[in-house]
Amino acid sequence: MNARTLLLAFSLATVVAAPAAVNLGTDDPVAIPGAGEGPAKAALDAFREGRHSIGVDLAKPLAEKGNADALFLLGFAAETGQGMTASRDLALDYYKKSSAAGHKDATYRRALILLNSKEEKDRQEARLDLEAAAKKDPANAGRILGEAWLRGLLSEKPDPDKAVEWWQKASESGDTPSILLLARFFEGAFGATDKADPKRSIELYRKAADLGDATAFIPLGSRLLNGGEEFRDEKAGREWLAKAIEAKQYGAYLALGDFEENVKKDDAAAFADYQKGAEEKQPDCMLRLAGFHFAGRATEKSEEKGREWLAKAAEAGSAPAAFEMASRISKDEKPDVFKAYKYLLSAANAGMPIAQNELGLLYVSGNLGLSDPSAGAAWFTVAAKAGFAAAQNNLATLYERGMGMPVDYNNAGQLYSLAANQGHAAATTGLARLHANGLGTGQDLVKAWALASLAVERGDEEAKVMLGDLTTRLDSDQIAKAKKELEELKKPDSEKPDTADPAEGKAED
């Protein structure tokens, strides 16, 4: 996937009056155009009912007459491949004609396709179209423009100031999603930690809540209870969370429990709130409740009760609960490996890098009955791409040893470097080993000594043997150079010269 792909799940939710979210690199399912009145109603109804080809056939004669709804439907059909062969160019053409005929939503769908293009000219065309649309509809157009600027789709690098500028315009028109985006931005989300302004963030959450956006109730109430001491307002916080509960948003119980547990230091009250949330099948409350049972806090200590709530939380979709269940099962006197595997797989599929790495280790270990390094490598790769150092090290080891794949010292070196740069001790030893033996890079005993020394400092026992061997192979001048190299390695990244290690780089997919 193009790293610059626009992920507009939250923006798209309110882009069109009809509920029609399009799949633009997200995991959200592609919806269908909404039903409407007028000449295209029969075509739209047929399409929505799953009779895509009939809907397309009914829309075509109307589209030839310039009907905006029919053109929009055909654009959607071409975009999604429902009722006709998928065609990006055809979708763009239909959407352009629909937009010209006055269909506002067609403008946004076309712009979103163009924003996801690899071509700069396409993305800039989308910008011009959205800026024109923003004159009449600052809410939707401004929201999309804000995210496009934030993700660096309209400039060489992300421009948070431009994002705020457009979201501000959208929010001034009463667009609550943009108000919430600004609230999150000023919390330091989207990587903009230097722009954090807690006071302004709370004000924005309050503005959205006052406008009736129920999705703002929990974040506002939580921050009034659990935020910085200078911003706390227990009475108001509880009132907003009560409104959230009334709206069946049971995550409010989590915020209430966290307040009792961490601010008021009242375990009994926290337990009661978590219990209420757990009974409403709120996964995080179930997880918290399990922890209280395991520790015997405000209740009798019980491994059985703790696991019962963990299992329920995992079943409700909590990846941390599934991972903890797998961990606890694996530590049993007679562990049920396949039961642990089930929970581990659930957590891994939910996107937890630590679970993906552990699943890779399980496949390589043979504890499932047969060692499968290829399957292990596949899971290590997923976690490694997420930046998980242990997985990068494990995948590097498979490349170095040729387990489940051909030997590839270059990839091994790249992966060891990525993990070592995060302070991973064993990966630092692996990188030292490659330099010592000239594998994937030129032999460099001085650098190998420095890396082995760093690995020892990081706690890897294996590196001690290597360091001893290297010390006997270097003369005094080389040892002196190696010590200087070690000091360079230990400097913060900001103080290091901008030069690349021959074995370092970005791991291949």
N, C-alpha and C positions, 0 to 999 in steps of 0.2 A: 504494500500500500504506500502511495505517495505520502511522505512524512508531513506534507503541507495540507493534506486532505482536510476539508472543513467538516467539523463535527458539530452539527447544529441541532442536536436532539431537542434541547430546550428552546431554541429559537423557533424551530419548525413547528413546535406544538401549537403555536398561536399565529403562524404566518398566514394561514388561510382560514377563511370562515368555515369552510367544510373541513372535517378532520382528515387531512391527507398528508401524512408524513412520508417523505421520500427517503429512500436508502442512499445516503451519500457517503459510504464508507463507515457507517455506524452499524451497530448490531440491531437497530430498530427495524421491525418488519415494515415492508412497504404497504402503505394503506391505499385506499382508492378514492377517486374524486367523490365529493359529496353530492347528494341528490339536490336537485333544484327545481324551479318551475320554468315554464317556457318551452319553446320548441324542442330543446335537447333533453327534456325530462325523461322520455322513454329510453333514450340512449344511455343516459346516466344511471337510470334504475337498472337496466339490464347489466351494465358493467359492474355495478355494486353487488348485484346478485350472483356474480361469478360467470355470467354469460358474456365473457369479454368480446368474443368475435362478433356476436350479435350487436353488442353495444357499439363496437367500431363500425360495423356496417351501417347502423342507423345514424351514426354521427357523420359519416363521410359526405352524404349529399348536403347536409346542413352546413358542414365546414366549407364546402365549395361556394356556398352563398354568404360566407363570412360570419357565421354564427360563432360568437366568442366561446360559449360553453362547449360546443362541439369541437372546436379547434383545441381547446384546453384538454378535453378528454383524449383526443388523438395524440396530443403531445405526451400525455401521461402514459398512454398505451405504448407509444414508441420508446419512451424512457425506460419503462419497466418490462417491456417484452410481453405484455398481457394483451392478447387479441391480435397482435401483429409481431413481426420480427423486431427485436430491439434495435434501435438505431439512434445514436446520440445526435447525429446531424439532423435527422428527421424530427426528433423531439424538439431540438432547438428551433427549427423552422416553424413547427406548429405553435410552439409557445410564443414565438415572436409575432406571428400573425394574430394569435389570441390576445396578446398584450395590446397590439395595435388596435384591436377591436374593442378594447376597454376592459379586458379581464385582468384585474390587478394581480391575482395570484399567479398567473402565467409569467408575469415579470419576475417574480421571486424564484419560481422554479427554474426558469432559464438562467437567472443570475447565479443560482447555486450550482448548476451544472458548470457554468463558465468559471466560477471561482475554484472548482476542483480540477480545472484543466492544468496541465503542465506548461501550457503556453502563456507567457506574460501578457500577450495582447488580448487573450480571452479574458483573463482576470481583470485587466483594466477596462475592457468593454463592460464587464459586469459592474465594475465600480461606477462607470458613467451612468448605466441604466438605473442603478440603485440610488445614486445621488439625485437623478431626475425624479425618481419615484418618491424620494424623501420629501420633496417639496409639497406633495399632497398627502403623503402617508409617512410622516416621520417615525411612527412607532415601529412598524415592521421593517421598513427599509433601514432605519437607523440601527435597529438591533442587529441585523445581519451585517451591516457595514462595520459596526463596532467589533464584532467577533473576527471579521475578515482582517481588520487592521491588527487586532491582538495576536492573531496567528501568523502574521507575516505574509499573508497572501497578496497584499497590495504594495509591499515594500520589501527591501532586501532582508530586513529583520523586523521582528514584532514591534509595533508602535503602540504601547499602552496609552499614551496621551491621546492619540487619535481615537482609540477605542472608547475612552472615557468621554471624549467630545461627542461622539455619535450616540452613545448610550444616554448621555445627559439630554440630548435633543429628543430622543425617544421617550425618556422618562418624563420630560416636561409636557409631553402630549398625553400623559396618563398611562403609559405602557408599563404595567407592573413587572413583566419579565425583565425589562431593561433596568427597572429600579432594583430588582433582586440581583441582577448581574453586577450592578454598581456596588451593591451592599457586599457581595462576595469579593469583588475586586478590592474594596477598601478594608477587607479583612486580611488581605495579603494573598488571596487566592490567585490562580492563573500565573503563578511565578512572580507576582509583583509584590514581594514582601517589603520592598523599600517604599512602597506606596501605602502601606497599611495605615489606616486611620480609624481605630475602633469606634470612636465617638460618631464619626460620620456614617460608618457602617450601620450602627444601631439606629441612627436617625432614618436611614434609608429603609431598613427593615420595618421600622414603625410606619413609615409613609406607605409602604406596600400593604401592611396589615390594616392600616386605617382606610385604605381604598378597597378593602374587602378581599384581598388575595389571601386565601387560607394557607397557602404554602409558606407564607411569612410568619404564621403564628408560632410555630415551634422554634425556628431560629431566633426570633425576637425574644420569646419567653425564656429560652435557654440562655441567651446572652445577658438578659437582665438578672438571671439567677446565678449563672456560673461564669460570667465574664469577669473582667477586671473589677476590683473592689470599688473603684470610683464610679463604675457604671451600673452597679447592682441596684435593683429595686424589687424587693421580694414580692410586694403586693401586686405590682403591675405584671411581674414575670409570671406569677401564679395565675393571674387573670387571663393572660394570653394563652397559657398552656391549657387552662380550663376550656377556652374556646376551641383549641385544637382537638381536645378530647371529645368535645361536643360534635366536632366535625369528623369524628372517627379517625383521627390521626393519633394513633396510640404510641408513636415515638415520643409523645409528650411525657409519658410515664418515665421514659429513660432520662429525660432532662430533669424531671422532678427527683428521681432517685439519685442521680449524680449530685444534685444540689444537697440533698440530705446526707449523702455519703461523704462528699468531699468538702463542702462548705460548712454545713451544720454539724458534721461528724456524728450523725445520728444513724447508726447501723440499722436499728429497728425500723425507723421511718423509711430508710432507703429500701430495706428488704420489702416493706409493704408496697412501695411504689413499683419496684421491679416485679413483684408478684402480680400486681394488677396488669402491668404491661404484658407479662408472660402469659397470663390467662387470656389476653386478647391476641395471642400468637405473635407478639412483637419480638423478632429474633434477638435483638441486642439485649432486651430485658431478660429473655430466657438465658442468654449467655451470662449476664451479670448474676442472675439468680443461681445458676450452676456454681459460679465462683463462691457465692456465700455458703452454699451447702458443702462444698469441698473444704472450705476454711472453717466452717462452724461459726460463722458470724451471724448473730441475731437468730440463730436456729441451731438445731443439733447437727453436729458434723456427720456428713453422710456421703460416702463415695457413690452409693447407689442412687441417691436423689440427685446428686450432681450430674451423674452420667445420664440420668433420665431427662433432665432439662437440656443437657448438651445435645442429646439425640434429637429432641424436639426442635432445638434451635437450628441444628444442621438440616433437619427435614424442612424447616421454614426458609432455608436458603442462606444461613450464616456460614460463610467459609471459615472464619476463625473457629467456630464451634466444631465443624467437621474436622479441621486440622487437629484441634485439641483432643477430640475423641480418638482419632487415629494414634496420636501420641500416647494417650493413656492406655489404649489397648495394647500397643507395642511393648509397654512396660509391665504388662501382666506376667504372672509367674508362667502361665502357659498361654502366650498371646495367640489370638485368632488372627493370623496374618491376612486372610482374605477379607475379614470384616474390617480390619485396619485399612486394607487396600481400598475398600469401597469408600470409606470416609476420606481417605487421602485423595482419591481420584475426584471426588466431589469438590474438595477444596482447590485442587489443581485446575479443574475445569472452570472454577469460579474466578481464576486469575491470580491466585496467591503464589508468588514466586517461590517462597519457602516450601510450600506443598509440592510445587512442580519439581523442585530440586530433590526433595525427599522421595518423590515417586520415581524419579530417575535413578536414585540410589537403590530403590527397592528392585527395580528391573535389573540393574547390573548385578546386584548381590546374589540373585538366584533364589531368594527366599520364597518366590512364588512358584518354585518348582523347577525353573529353568532360567539360566541367566540370559538376558536379552539386551546386550549393549546398544543395539540400534534403537530400541524403544527408549532406553535410558537416555541416549544422546538426543532423541527428539524432545524429551521433556527438559533436559538440561538446556537445550537451545532456546526453548520458549522462555525459561527463567533468565538465561544469560542475556537475552535481548532486552529484558526488563531491567537489566543492570545489577542482577543479583550476583554478588561476588563469588559465593560458594559454587554456584552453578557454572559460572565462567571458569573457575578452577577445575571443576569436575569434567566439563566438556574439553578443556585443554588437555587434561590427562588422557582422555580417550583418543584425542588426535595424536598425542605424543606416543601412545602405546599401540595405536592402530586397532583399538577395540570397537567393533561395530562399524568401522569405517577405515579407509586407507590411512596410513601414517601421513600426517601433514604437520611438519614442524613449524611452518609459517603460521598456520592458523592457531597452533598450540601457543606459539609465542605471543600472538596478538591477544589471545584470551587470557593467558597468564598475566600479561601486562595490564589489561583492563582490571583484573581482580587485584593485582598487586597495588595498583594505583589507589585502590580503596582500602589498603592496609591488610589484605588477606595474606596471612603468614605462609601457608603452604604454596600459594601461587607465587609468592616472592621466591621461595625455594625452587619451584619449577622453572622460573625465569632464569635464576642463577645456574641451574643445571644445563639449560640450553646454551647459555653463554660459555659455560665451562667446556662443553663438548662441541661447540660450533655447530649446533643443530638449528637450521632455519636462520642463522645469522653467523657472522664471522666469529671465530673463537676469540674470546676476550676474558682472560683469567682475572684481570684487574677488576673489571665490572662484575664478574662472577663472584669474586671475593666480597665486594661491596654489597651485592645483593644477598649473598649468604649471611653476611653479618647482620644485615637489616632483618632477614628472616629469623635469625636467632633472637634478636631484640623483640621481634613480634611474637616469639614464643614457639617457634617450630623446632622440635627436637631433632628432626631429620637433618636440618641445616647444619647442626653442630659437627656432624661427621664430615660433611662436604667442606665446611669452613676449615677444619683441621687439615684435610687433604690439600686444599688450595694454599694454605699458609706454607706448607712444606715446598710448594712448587714455585713460590714467588720469592724474588730477592728483596733486599731492604728497600731499594728505590721503588719497586713495584708495590710493596706493601704501603709505602708512603702515599703513592698515587691512589691506591685503593681506598685508603682512609679518607683522602680528599673527596673521592668519588662517593663514598658513603655519606659524607657531610652534605654533598650536593643532593643526594637522594632524599635526605631527611628534611630538606628545606621545603617550606610551603610552596604549592604550585605557583603562587603569584611571584615568588622570588626565583623560580627556575628559568634558565634561558629557553627561548622558544625553538628548541631543537628536538627532533624525534628520535627515539631509540630504534635501531634497526629492527628489533623484534617487536616493536610496539605498533599499534594501529587499530583499526576497527575490524573486528572479526567479520568474516564473510558469513552471509546467510546460509 
